[in-house]
Amino acid sequence: MRLSELDYDLPEDLIAQEPLQRRDEARMLVLDRRRGTIEHSRFYKIGRYLREGDLLVLNNTRVFPARMLTHKESGGAVELLFVRPADTPPGAWITLARTHRGLREGTRLQLGDGRTLTVVGFFKPGRPLVVSNEGPIAELLAAHGAPALPHYIRRPATTDDLASYQTVYADPEGAVAAPTAGLHFTPELIEELGTSGVRHAFLTLHIGPGTFVPVRGDAVECHSMEAEWYAIPPATVAAIDSARRLGGRIIAVGTSSTRALESYAITGDAEGTTGLFIFPGFRFKLAEAMVTNFHMPRTTVLALVMALAGREQILAAYRDAIRHRYRFLSYGDAMLIV
């Protein structure tokens, strides 16, 4: 597959900059891939397209305030994105750094309250290992961190984003970015779906920056994704087995849930790390339908939805969404692929 096949023209004014006041009021494009039809609806009506016995599998990872502004002792600004704790040295975190000049081992970074961080090495080129000189880094993030909103949201993160850029069922903390397909659900909608016989189950995949690294090589298949940790609890494994046995569909909520499900189907491991890159030609073993948002061109997540529904059908759906002025990307509208 060529990189150009993952391209389309996205009008900048359709990139959502703010969340809706009510999550489930988002518009929803329903793509029936077998019939090749498109329908326009609202997310709170999703139950009309599901049936008794279907199982929604949702990623319950919680976003932590991963972005922190610091300064070098010389005064230069350094923006850090904390990715995850490192295995070694003790207390260190893997980060990404935005600065005019690169960081070196031993560089000290100052916070607004006088506390400091130190670069103690590199996980790999461009990934500084940082330790705190006063207390655990998790405490510093709680005090000084902000949500790491995607770069295409061209405004500073606010305290409102701490709640809106989080699913209502978020639990274990560890994600840099939200599983945005799940942002549309409300507790009331989940309860309503349960009453109609549509069950739900949770897994965890801590989304890291690797999910959003653009595909750059001309041959899409040569792209390598950074591994992310996932876990599928026994109750969810049992729910999946029950749904399949009784004829219900496994409906993955988001690309992260899809990757965790398919990784489990391939390896049999209910917990571990996955760098699974799904692109057209992939044979799905568990995910039969998907709730997703509209994705950036030339990305791994766009390749994944094309793998499920077909490139031409996805591009036709995106053209229709643009024509009807849907809101795109993280705070945007939803797509249901059945």
SEMAR-739673 format. One record per residue (C-alpha): residue number from 1; y negated, z negated, x. Coordinates in Angstrom, 1 decimal, padded with zeros to 4 digits. Layout:
+-----+--------+--------+--------+
:   i :      y :      z :      x :
+-----+--------+--------+--------+
: NUM :      Y :      Z :      X :
...
+-----+--------+--------+--------+
END
This chain:
+-----+--------+--------+--------+
:   i :      y :      z :      x :
+-----+--------+--------+--------+
:   1 :  000.0 :  000.0 :  000.0 :
:   2 : -003.4 :  000.9 :  001.4 :
:   3 : -006.3 : -001.5 :  001.3 :
:   4 : -008.4 :  001.0 : -000.7 :
:   5 : -005.9 :  000.5 : -003.6 :
:   6 : -007.1 : -003.1 : -003.9 :
:   7 : -010.7 : -001.9 : -004.4 :
:   8 : -012.9 : -001.6 : -007.5 :
:   9 : -016.7 : -001.8 : -008.2 :
:  10 : -017.7 : -005.3 : -009.3 :
:  11 : -021.3 : -005.5 : -010.6 :
:  12 : -022.9 : -008.5 : -008.9 :
:  13 : -024.5 : -009.7 : -012.2 :
:  14 : -021.1 : -010.2 : -013.7 :
:  15 : -020.2 : -012.9 : -011.2 :
:  16 : -020.4 : -016.2 : -013.1 :
:  17 : -022.7 : -018.7 : -011.4 :
:  18 : -022.3 : -021.5 : -013.9 :
:  19 : -019.5 : -022.9 : -016.0 :
:  20 : -019.5 : -022.7 : -019.7 :
:  21 : -020.5 : -025.8 : -021.6 :
:  22 : -017.1 : -025.8 : -023.4 :
:  23 : -014.2 : -024.7 : -021.2 :
:  24 : -012.0 : -023.1 : -023.9 :
:  25 : -014.9 : -020.9 : -025.2 :
:  26 : -014.3 : -018.5 : -022.4 :
:  27 : -013.5 : -014.9 : -023.4 :
:  28 : -009.9 : -013.8 : -022.8 :
:  29 : -008.6 : -010.3 : -022.2 :
:  30 : -005.0 : -010.1 : -023.3 :
:  31 : -003.0 : -007.4 : -021.5 :
:  32 :  000.4 : -006.5 : -022.9 :
:  33 :  001.9 : -004.8 : -019.9 :
:  34 :  004.9 : -003.4 : -021.8 :
:  35 :  002.9 : -001.8 : -024.6 :
:  36 :  000.0 : -001.0 : -022.4 :
:  37 : -002.5 : -002.5 : -024.8 :
:  38 : -005.7 : -004.6 : -024.3 :
:  39 : -007.1 : -007.1 : -026.8 :
:  40 : -010.2 : -009.2 : -026.6 :
:  41 : -010.1 : -012.8 : -027.7 :
:  42 : -011.2 : -016.3 : -026.8 :
:  43 : -009.3 : -018.8 : -024.7 :
:  44 : -009.0 : -021.4 : -027.5 :
:  45 : -006.9 : -018.8 : -029.4 :
:  46 : -004.3 : -018.4 : -026.7 :
:  47 : -001.7 : -020.0 : -028.9 :
:  48 : -001.7 : -016.8 : -031.0 :
:  49 : -000.2 : -015.0 : -028.1 :
:  50 :  002.4 : -017.6 : -027.2 :
:  51 :  005.5 : -018.6 : -029.0 :
:  52 :  007.7 : -021.7 : -029.6 :
:  53 :  009.8 : -022.4 : -026.5 :
:  54 :  007.3 : -020.9 : -024.0 :
:  55 :  006.6 : -023.1 : -021.0 :
:  56 :  003.1 : -023.2 : -019.3 :
:  57 :  003.4 : -024.2 : -015.7 :
:  58 :  000.1 : -025.6 : -014.4 :
:  59 : -001.1 : -026.5 : -010.9 :
:  60 : -002.4 : -030.1 : -011.1 :
:  61 : -003.9 : -030.2 : -007.6 :
:  62 : -007.2 : -032.1 : -007.4 :
:  63 : -010.2 : -030.6 : -005.5 :
:  64 : -011.7 : -033.0 : -003.0 :
:  65 : -015.4 : -032.8 : -001.8 :
:  66 : -014.5 : -030.7 :  001.3 :
:  67 : -017.9 : -029.5 :  002.5 :
:  68 : -020.1 : -031.7 :  004.7 :
:  69 : -023.4 : -031.0 :  006.4 :
:  70 : -023.8 : -032.4 :  009.9 :
:  71 : -026.1 : -031.9 :  013.0 :
:  72 : -025.4 : -031.6 :  016.6 :
:  73 : -027.1 : -034.1 :  018.9 :
:  74 : -029.4 : -031.2 :  019.9 :
:  75 : -030.4 : -030.8 :  016.3 :
:  76 : -028.5 : -027.7 :  015.3 :
:  77 : -027.0 : -027.7 :  011.8 :
:  78 : -023.2 : -027.5 :  011.4 :
:  79 : -021.6 : -027.1 :  008.0 :
:  80 : -018.0 : -028.3 :  008.1 :
:  81 : -015.3 : -027.4 :  005.6 :
:  82 : -012.5 : -030.0 :  005.8 :
:  83 : -009.1 : -028.3 :  005.2 :
:  84 : -006.5 : -031.0 :  005.6 :
:  85 : -005.4 : -033.9 :  007.8 :
:  86 : -003.8 : -032.7 :  011.1 :
:  87 : -000.4 : -033.9 :  012.3 :
:  88 : -002.0 : -034.9 :  015.6 :
:  89 : -004.1 : -036.5 :  017.0 :
:  90 : -004.1 : -039.5 :  014.5 :
:  91 : -006.9 : -039.4 :  012.1 :
:  92 : -008.0 : -035.9 :  012.9 :
:  93 : -008.7 : -033.2 :  010.3 :
:  94 : -008.5 : -029.5 :  010.5 :
:  95 : -011.9 : -027.9 :  009.7 :
:  96 : -013.8 : -024.7 :  009.5 :
:  97 : -017.3 : -024.7 :  011.0 :
:  98 : -020.4 : -022.7 :  010.2 :
:  99 : -022.9 : -022.9 :  013.0 :
: 100 : -025.1 : -020.6 :  015.0 :
: 101 : -023.2 : -021.4 :  018.2 :
: 102 : -019.5 : -022.3 :  018.4 :
: 103 : -018.3 : -025.8 :  018.8 :
: 104 : -016.7 : -027.2 :  022.0 :
: 105 : -014.3 : -030.0 :  022.6 :
: 106 : -016.3 : -033.2 :  022.8 :
: 107 : -019.2 : -032.1 :  020.6 :
: 108 : -020.6 : -035.0 :  018.6 :
: 109 : -021.8 : -034.3 :  015.0 :
: 110 : -024.2 : -036.6 :  013.2 :
: 111 : -024.3 : -037.5 :  009.5 :
: 112 : -027.3 : -038.5 :  007.5 :
: 113 : -026.4 : -042.2 :  007.6 :
: 114 : -026.1 : -042.3 :  011.4 :
: 115 : -022.3 : -042.1 :  011.6 :
: 116 : -020.8 : -039.5 :  013.8 :
: 117 : -017.8 : -037.2 :  014.1 :
: 118 : -016.3 : -035.7 :  017.3 :
: 119 : -014.6 : -032.4 :  018.0 :
: 120 : -011.4 : -033.4 :  019.8 :
: 121 : -009.7 : -029.9 :  020.1 :
: 122 : -008.7 : -026.9 :  018.1 :
: 123 : -005.9 : -026.4 :  015.6 :
: 124 : -006.3 : -022.7 :  016.5 :
: 125 : -009.3 : -020.5 :  017.4 :
: 126 : -012.1 : -021.2 :  014.9 :
: 127 : -010.4 : -024.3 :  013.4 :
: 128 : -011.9 : -027.4 :  015.1 :
: 129 : -010.1 : -030.7 :  015.0 :
: 130 : -012.5 : -033.4 :  014.0 :
: 131 : -012.2 : -037.2 :  014.1 :
: 132 : -014.5 : -039.9 :  012.7 :
: 133 : -016.0 : -042.5 :  015.1 :
: 134 : -016.6 : -044.9 :  012.2 :
: 135 : -013.9 : -045.2 :  009.5 :
: 136 : -011.5 : -042.7 :  007.9 :
: 137 : -012.7 : -039.2 :  007.3 :
: 138 : -011.6 : -039.6 :  003.6 :
: 139 : -014.3 : -042.3 :  003.2 :
: 140 : -016.9 : -040.1 :  004.8 :
: 141 : -016.0 : -037.2 :  002.5 :
: 142 : -016.4 : -039.5 : -000.5 :
: 143 : -019.8 : -040.5 :  000.7 :
: 144 : -021.2 : -037.3 :  002.1 :
: 145 : -018.9 : -034.4 :  000.9 :
: 146 : -019.7 : -031.8 : -001.7 :
: 147 : -017.4 : -029.4 : -003.6 :
: 148 : -016.8 : -026.3 : -001.6 :
: 149 : -017.9 : -023.8 : -004.2 :
: 150 : -017.0 : -020.1 : -003.4 :
: 151 : -019.5 : -018.2 : -001.3 :
: 152 : -020.3 : -015.9 : -004.2 :
: 153 : -021.7 : -018.8 : -006.2 :
: 154 : -025.2 : -018.5 : -004.8 :
: 155 : -026.6 : -021.9 : -005.5 :
: 156 : -026.0 : -025.4 : -004.0 :
: 157 : -023.2 : -027.5 : -005.5 :
: 158 : -024.4 : -030.2 : -007.8 :
: 159 : -022.9 : -033.5 : -009.1 :
: 160 : -022.0 : -031.5 : -012.3 :
: 161 : -019.7 : -029.4 : -010.2 :
: 162 : -017.6 : -032.4 : -009.3 :
: 163 : -016.3 : -032.4 : -012.9 :
: 164 : -016.6 : -028.8 : -013.9 :
: 165 : -014.9 : -027.4 : -010.8 :
: 166 : -011.8 : -029.4 : -011.6 :
: 167 : -009.0 : -029.0 : -014.2 :
: 168 : -008.8 : -031.7 : -016.9 :
: 169 : -005.3 : -032.6 : -015.7 :
: 170 : -006.0 : -032.7 : -011.9 :
: 171 : -004.1 : -035.4 : -010.2 :
: 172 : -003.0 : -035.4 : -006.5 :
: 173 : -006.0 : -034.7 : -004.3 :
: 174 : -005.7 : -032.1 : -001.6 :
: 175 : -007.3 : -028.7 : -002.6 :
: 176 : -010.3 : -027.1 : -001.1 :
: 177 : -010.7 : -024.8 : -004.1 :
: 178 : -009.8 : -025.2 : -007.8 :
: 179 : -006.9 : -023.4 : -009.5 :
: 180 : -009.4 : -021.7 : -011.6 :
: 181 : -007.1 : -020.3 : -014.3 :
: 182 : -006.6 : -023.9 : -015.4 :
: 183 : -010.3 : -024.6 : -015.8 :
: 184 : -010.2 : -023.1 : -019.3 :
: 185 : -007.8 : -025.8 : -020.8 :
: 186 : -009.0 : -028.8 : -022.6 :
: 187 : -006.9 : -031.9 : -023.6 :
: 188 : -007.2 : -030.9 : -027.2 :
: 189 : -006.0 : -027.3 : -026.6 :
: 190 : -003.0 : -028.6 : -024.6 :
: 191 : -002.1 : -031.0 : -027.4 :
: 192 : -002.5 : -028.2 : -030.0 :
: 193 : -000.2 : -025.9 : -028.1 :
: 194 :  002.4 : -028.7 : -027.8 :
: 195 :  002.3 : -029.2 : -031.5 :
: 196 :  003.2 : -025.5 : -032.0 :
: 197 :  006.1 : -025.8 : -029.6 :
: 198 :  004.5 : -024.4 : -026.4 :
: 199 :  005.4 : -026.9 : -023.8 :
: 200 :  003.8 : -027.5 : -020.4 :
: 201 :  004.8 : -028.8 : -017.0 :
: 202 :  003.1 : -029.4 : -013.7 :
: 203 :  003.5 : -028.5 : -010.1 :
: 204 :  001.2 : -029.0 : -007.2 :
: 205 :  000.0 : -026.5 : -004.6 :
: 206 : -002.9 : -027.6 : -002.5 :
: 207 : -005.1 : -024.5 : -002.3 :
: 208 : -006.6 : -023.9 :  001.1 :
: 209 : -008.9 : -021.3 :  002.6 :
: 210 : -005.9 : -019.0 :  003.3 :
: 211 : -005.8 : -018.0 : -000.3 :
: 212 : -009.2 : -016.5 : -000.1 :
: 213 : -009.1 : -014.7 :  003.3 :
: 214 : -009.8 : -011.0 :  002.4 :
: 215 : -007.2 : -008.4 :  003.2 :
: 216 : -008.7 : -006.6 :  006.2 :
: 217 : -006.0 : -004.4 :  007.7 :
: 218 : -005.5 : -001.0 :  006.1 :
: 219 : -001.8 : -001.6 :  005.4 :
: 220 : -001.8 : -004.4 :  002.8 :
: 221 :  001.8 : -005.3 :  003.6 :
: 222 :  000.8 : -006.4 :  007.1 :
: 223 : -001.5 : -009.2 :  005.9 :
: 224 : -000.3 : -012.7 :  006.7 :
: 225 : -001.2 : -015.7 :  004.5 :
: 226 : -001.7 : -019.2 :  005.8 :
: 227 :  000.9 : -021.6 :  004.5 :
: 228 :  000.0 : -024.1 :  001.8 :
: 229 :  001.9 : -027.2 :  000.7 :
: 230 :  003.5 : -027.3 : -002.7 :
: 231 :  005.8 : -029.5 : -004.7 :
: 232 :  007.7 : -028.9 : -008.0 :
: 233 :  008.9 : -032.3 : -009.4 :
: 234 :  012.4 : -032.7 : -010.9 :
: 235 :  010.9 : -032.9 : -014.5 :
: 236 :  009.3 : -029.4 : -014.0 :
: 237 :  012.5 : -028.0 : -012.6 :
: 238 :  014.4 : -029.3 : -015.6 :
: 239 :  011.7 : -027.9 : -018.0 :
: 240 :  012.0 : -024.4 : -016.3 :
: 241 :  015.8 : -024.5 : -016.6 :
: 242 :  015.6 : -025.5 : -020.3 :
: 243 :  013.0 : -022.9 : -021.2 :
: 244 :  015.1 : -020.1 : -019.6 :
: 245 :  018.3 : -021.3 : -021.2 :
: 246 :  016.6 : -021.3 : -024.6 :
: 247 :  014.9 : -018.0 : -024.3 :
: 248 :  011.3 : -019.2 : -023.7 :
: 249 :  009.0 : -017.5 : -021.2 :
: 250 :  007.8 : -019.1 : -018.0 :
: 251 :  004.1 : -018.6 : -018.1 :
: 252 :  002.4 : -019.3 : -014.7 :
: 253 : -001.2 : -020.6 : -015.1 :
: 254 : -002.9 : -019.1 : -012.1 :
: 255 : -001.8 : -017.3 : -008.9 :
: 256 : -001.2 : -020.6 : -007.1 :
: 257 :  001.4 : -021.7 : -009.7 :
: 258 :  002.9 : -018.2 : -009.5 :
: 259 :  003.3 : -018.4 : -005.7 :
: 260 :  004.9 : -021.9 : -005.9 :
: 261 :  007.3 : -020.8 : -008.6 :
: 262 :  008.4 : -017.7 : -006.7 :
: 263 :  008.7 : -019.6 : -003.4 :
: 264 :  011.0 : -022.1 : -005.1 :
: 265 :  013.0 : -019.2 : -006.7 :
: 266 :  013.4 : -017.5 : -003.3 :
: 267 :  014.2 : -020.6 : -001.1 :
: 268 :  015.5 : -023.2 : -003.5 :
: 269 :  013.1 : -025.7 : -002.0 :
: 270 :  011.2 : -027.7 : -004.6 :
: 271 :  008.8 : -029.0 : -001.9 :
: 272 :  007.5 : -027.5 :  001.3 :
: 273 :  005.0 : -025.0 :  002.6 :
: 274 :  004.6 : -021.4 :  001.5 :
: 275 :  002.9 : -018.4 :  003.0 :
: 276 :  004.3 : -016.1 :  000.3 :
: 277 :  002.2 : -013.0 : -000.1 :
: 278 :  002.9 : -011.2 : -003.4 :
: 279 :  001.9 : -007.6 : -003.7 :
: 280 :  003.1 : -004.6 : -005.7 :
: 281 :  006.8 : -004.0 : -005.3 :
: 282 :  007.6 : -007.7 : -005.4 :
: 283 :  010.4 : -008.6 : -007.8 :
: 284 :  009.5 : -011.7 : -009.8 :
: 285 :  012.3 : -014.2 : -010.4 :
: 286 :  010.6 : -016.9 : -012.5 :
: 287 :  007.1 : -016.0 : -013.7 :
: 288 :  007.3 : -013.7 : -016.8 :
: 289 :  003.7 : -014.0 : -017.9 :
: 290 :  000.4 : -015.3 : -016.4 :
: 291 : -002.9 : -016.8 : -017.2 :
: 292 : -005.4 : -015.8 : -014.6 :
: 293 : -009.1 : -015.1 : -014.0 :
: 294 : -010.7 : -011.9 : -012.8 :
: 295 : -010.5 : -011.6 : -009.0 :
: 296 : -012.5 : -010.2 : -006.1 :
: 297 : -011.7 : -006.7 : -004.7 :
: 298 : -009.5 : -006.5 : -001.6 :
: 299 : -007.9 : -010.0 : -002.1 :
: 300 : -004.4 : -011.4 : -002.1 :
: 301 : -004.9 : -012.7 : -005.6 :
: 302 : -005.8 : -009.3 : -006.9 :
: 303 : -002.7 : -007.9 : -005.2 :
: 304 : -000.6 : -010.6 : -007.0 :
: 305 : -001.7 : -009.7 : -010.5 :
: 306 : -001.2 : -006.0 : -009.7 :
: 307 :  002.4 : -006.9 : -008.6 :
: 308 :  003.0 : -008.4 : -012.1 :
: 309 :  001.3 : -005.9 : -014.3 :
: 310 :  001.0 : -002.8 : -012.2 :
: 311 : -002.0 : -001.5 : -010.3 :
: 312 : -003.2 :  001.1 : -012.8 :
: 313 : -002.9 : -001.3 : -015.8 :
: 314 : -004.8 : -004.0 : -013.9 :
: 315 : -007.6 : -001.6 : -012.9 :
: 316 : -007.8 : -000.3 : -016.4 :
: 317 : -008.1 : -003.8 : -017.7 :
: 318 : -010.8 : -004.6 : -015.2 :
: 319 : -012.8 : -001.5 : -016.1 :
: 320 : -012.6 : -002.6 : -019.7 :
: 321 : -013.7 : -006.1 : -018.9 :
: 322 : -016.7 : -004.7 : -016.9 :
: 323 : -017.6 : -002.5 : -019.9 :
: 324 : -017.5 : -005.5 : -022.2 :
: 325 : -019.4 : -007.6 : -019.7 :
: 326 : -016.9 : -010.3 : -019.0 :
: 327 : -017.8 : -013.0 : -016.6 :
: 328 : -015.9 : -012.7 : -013.3 :
: 329 : -014.4 : -015.0 : -010.6 :
: 330 : -014.0 : -018.8 : -010.5 :
: 331 : -016.4 : -019.8 : -013.3 :
: 332 : -015.7 : -016.6 : -015.2 :
: 333 : -013.5 : -015.6 : -018.2 :
: 334 : -009.7 : -015.4 : -018.4 :
: 335 : -007.0 : -012.9 : -018.6 :
: 336 : -003.6 : -013.4 : -020.2 :
: 337 : -000.9 : -011.0 : -019.0 :
: 338 :  002.2 : -010.9 : -021.2 :
+-----+--------+--------+--------+
END
